[in-house]
Amino acid sequence: MRLDPVDIAIVGAGFGGAAFAWRLSQQRPDLRILCVERGGFPDRSALPALRSDWQRAVLNEWATSPNLRLKSGRKSASADYPIDDTQSDFKPLMWNGVGGSTIAWAAHFPRLHPSDFRTRSLDGVGDDWPFSYADLEPYYDLNDAECGVSGLAGDPAYPPKPERAMPPVALGRMGMAAARGFDALGWHWWPVDAAINSRSDAGRAGCNHCGPCLIGCATGAKSSTDLTYWPRALGNGVEIRTHCVVHEVEIEGGQARGIRYRDESGQDILQPAQIVVIAGNGIGTPRLLLASGVDSPALGKNLMFHGAAYARGVFREELDGPVGPVGCALYSHEFYETDEARGFKR
């Protein structure tokens, strides 16, 4: 079935798609903007954090890996697709649905350093970015304002940043123990920037430190885009079609002219569009482009991960490690920059 054309068709309702839809609809209210999403809106009345079996859910239908969610056989995994990570040292942390991986993220909100944009020039590794930290800074600030960031300005590891919207999330006993260790070593540490309300703000509750942040925030304190960008974009007239799986970008004469997707009933739909925006994260975007027969030297290049690793320690005193937010007490950038005098190079 062929539908009436739209001006902009966005594939994916995660962070990138949400921010793009909001910003464009704010600046160009005359445009008809559509977002097509393979998942649905999260049901906040049924989040695992509200259930006694939430730890079981973490390993099944609310696992961070789509492969584990698919194995669960739950209906909630119907939006997922398998990822071959057998040859990878990294396992995916991603979520398919309105809000994307912000539904399952920890909302730890650090920025890149200015040096990250010049790694080839400075250290001879990677590639320099085509723009600088200074170019991106106004958009960092805008995103912080729209998401609502708790934190503390003045971190010497960064150029000056505006005052945070809310004070930092609590360090807790675990954070204080880490801070004492950093102080004893003379190492840098700072309360994290977190896209989590440390107090009630913008109609969302403050964090109650319940802990299981990665299975959806039951209080709404965590800034997932189904609670931030999307309500504003929808208020501007953007349309979302959920449970619609895009399987091809329609290309004519080397130009994207629309998208083909299957709706929830299985019907194949052709949605013409003047411009197609693919916001399917670092895995879903090239996957769709390859499936559409796009042959570009950029495909398979410039992939960037937000890597996460965990270490556990045993302390004599009782700490409050299970208390949330997850990983959002403090950070240290002591070894972030190249320092050949200490034998450390990026």
Secondary structure, 3 states (H helix, E strand, C coil): CECCCEEEEEECCCHHHHHHHHHHHHHCCCCCEEEECCCCCCCHHHCHHHCCCHHHHHCCCCCCCHHHHHHHCCHHHHHCCCCCCCCCCCCCCCCCCCCHHHHCCCCECCCCCHHHHHHHHHHCCCCCCCCCHHHHHHHHHHHHHHHCCECCCCCCCCCCCCCCCECCCCCHHHHHHHHHHHHHHCCCCEECCECECCCCECCECCCCCCCCHHHCCCCCCECCCCCCHHHHHHHCCCEEECCCEEEEEEEECCEEEEEEEECCCCCEEEEEEEEEEECCHHHHHHHHHHHCCCCCCCCCCCCCCCCCCCCCCCCCCCCCCCCCCCCCCEECCCCCCCEHHHCECC
